[in-house]
Amino acid sequence: MKKTDYLRETDCINGTNGTDKCAMWLRLREMSKYIERKEGLSQRGVARLIGRNSSSYNSAVKGRVGYVTETLLLDLYSRYKDDFNLKWVKTGEGDMLIKSADDIQKASTVVNQAWANNSPNAMVNAAYNGNITISDSENTNRNKYGDSPDEERRWCPVVPTSMARQGNFDIMGHVTKQIGGSMERLYAGTAPIDVWHYVTDNDLYPFYQKGDCLGLKAYDIDDRRIKTGNVYVVDTNRDGFIFRRFRLLGNGDFESYTFNESDPQSYVIPQEDIIRVYSVVLMFRY
């Protein structure tokens, strides 16, 4: 590829572009997103933080080949040595973030307590990292996609926002093939979570808001545990992830709506447009 070319996410994710540059770019984006969330910064702000030209940094994050370098990743690492795992930064192996034994124990205690609660829509105020709220949204059974108690399953992948918005793409099918891959992961304890997903809008405010992190469990569309009126993430061919309340219609279609009774903003998603349905098992808020 030429230095002026841009890497394409679909090629990187699907493995059609197997270059080291592609893997490096995906790690760069995850590091940048982490810093943006942690510090409340824009990409321009992150560039200033590490002493980089904002235009060049933006080009790198967007995947312009000539700007994606190991030196840039190491600049981010140098600023956040206490956060990032150097082996992951260089090779993509292991987890992106350094997790101490205390962190793991705190996460395990909090998540397991929330999971044990088993009451619909119960909110559990937790002390993990000082100010995270975790909720157990419904009593769920063991997950047909795999409930292995090993460490690999307990650290579940975070679905990148760009992937969540991608149409005609079975995210769960992709994740199932990517266990141990380069996606960012968050701890899930013993809760049967398949993926984590960050809320991108305020359609379900005040119960959920932009930036909340959801622990999701995958269901097939005909699963009997899907109930009318509950909150789900529905993966669609047309728009990717849609996070809302849903009514199940007699013909198999899903009607999407919000908590705002005066302006529910409802619309119907045809059954044939639905790839998969995800139940919200846990939620935490920074």
C-alpha positions, -999 to 999 in steps of 0.1 A, spaced: 0 0 0 10 36 -6 17 59 24 -11 81 13 -36 52 12 -61 46 40 -66 13 58 -102 0 57 -117 -13 89 -138 -40 71 -106 -53 55 -88 -53 88 -116 -69 107 -123 -96 81 -86 -103 76 -85 -94 39 -57 -70 48 -34 -90 70 -6 -64 73 11 -56 106 2 -20 98 -35 -29 99 -32 -45 133 -11 -16 146 -38 8 134 -66 -10 153 -45 -9 185 -38 28 180 -75 35 177 -84 16 208 -56 34 228 -68 67 215 -105 60 224 -94 49 259 -75 81 265 -104 102 251 -128 85 275 -105 86 305 -95 123 301 -127 136 284 -106 148 255 -111 150 217 -85 135 193 -70 170 191 -66 170 228 -49 137 229 -25 149 202 -16 179 223 -12 157 253 16 137 236 31 166 218 19 156 183 5 177 154 -32 173 156 -36 169 118 -10 142 116 -25 124 146 -60 126 131 -47 111 99 -31 82 119 -63 75 138 -82 75 105 -58 49 92 -36 68 67 -8 43 62 21 67 63 11 81 97 4 48 115 37 40 132 50 21 162 66 53 175 31 69 178 18 39 198 48 41 221 43 78 226 8 70 239 22 42 260 49 65 275 22 89 287 1 61 302 25 34 313 4 27 343 -26 19 321 -14 2 290 2 -33 287 35 -28 267 33 -63 252 -2 -56 238 10 -22 225 38 -38 205 23 -71 195 -15 -72 203 -10 -101 226 -28 -101 260 -50 -73 273 -47 -37 264 -49 -25 300 -27 -36 329 -50 -51 355 -36 -56 390 -47 -84 413 -66 -59 434 -85 -46 403 -95 -81 393 -107 -89 428 -127 -57 430 -142 -64 396 -150 -100 405 -167 -90 437 -188 -62 422 -199 -81 391 -207 -112 410 -228 -93 436 -247 -76 408 -252 -110 390 -264 -127 422 -290 -100 427 -311 -114 399 -339 -88 402 -353 -71 370 -338 -37 364 -321 -36 398 -294 -10 401 -263 -19 422 -241 10 432 -205 -2 432 -172 10 444 -151 -4 416 -127 23 403 -145 47 427 -175 57 407 -190 30 385 -227 20 386 -235 -15 377 -270 -29 371 -284 -64 366 -312 -59 342 -328 -93 342 -326 -129 355 -308 -147 326 -299 -183 322 -266 -198 310 -255 -187 276 -258 -210 246 -228 -194 230 -205 -206 258 -202 -201 295 -167 -214 300 -154 -202 334 -118 -198 322 -101 -164 322 -104 -160 284 -142 -159 286 -143 -137 317 -126 -109 297 -152 -101 271 -145 -80 239 -158 -45 235 -176 -39 202 -160 -8 186 -186 18 178 -178 17 141 -184 -20 140 -217 -16 159 -229 8 132 -219 -16 104 -249 -31 85 -251 -66 70 -225 -78 96 -231 -105 123 -211 -91 152 -216 -122 174 -205 -144 145 -174 -123 141 -166 -122 178 -170 -160 181 -141 -163 156 -120 -137 173 -115 -151 208 -80 -141 219 -78 -114 192 -69 -77 194 -103 -63 205 -103 -43 238 -117 -65 266 -134 -57 299 -139 -80 329 -172 -98 332 -168 -120 363 -191 -150 362 -220 -131 344 -229 -148 310 -217 -119 289 -207 -122 252 -197 -86 244 -196 -51 259 -210 -22 241 -209 16 247 -242 34 244 -240 61 217 -271 82 223 -296 93 249 -327 77 235 -333 58 267 -324 86 292 -326 88 322 -322 50 327 -294 48 302 -272 75 287 -245 81 262 -212 65 274 -228 38 295 -211 4 290 -235 -25 286 -226 -62 291 -247 -80 265 -258 -116 261 -267 -129 226 -301 -144 218 -314 -159 186 -345 -139 173 -369 -167 182 -357 -171 218 -386 -173 242 -367 -152 268 -372 -121 247 -401 -103 263 -422 -73 251 -414 -40 268 -379 -49 278 -347 -31 267 -325 -49 241 -298 -42 216 -310 -55 182 -284 -61 155 -299 -53 122 -288 -56 85 -297 -20 78 -283 0 107 -262 -23 129 -269 -21 166 -301 -4 178 -305 0 216 -341 7 227 -372 -8 243 -390 -32 220 -426 -45 215 -428 -79 199 -455 -78 171 -476 -108 161 -459 -112 127 -424 -114 143 -415 -78 137 -400 -56 165 -414 -22 173 -388 1 188 -397 29 212 -383 50 241 -393 58 277 -408 91 267 -445 84 267 -454 118 251 -428 112 223 -420 75 221 -403 79 186 -415 44 177 -407 26 144 -409 -10 132 -380 -32 124 -390 -61 101 -381 -96 113 -361 -103 81 -338 -73 90 -329 -87 124 -296 -106 127 -296 -112 165 -310 -98 198 -288 -90 228 -301 -88 264 -286 -63 288 -270 -83 316 -249 -56 333 -244 -18 329 -216 3 344 -212 41 342 -179 60 347 
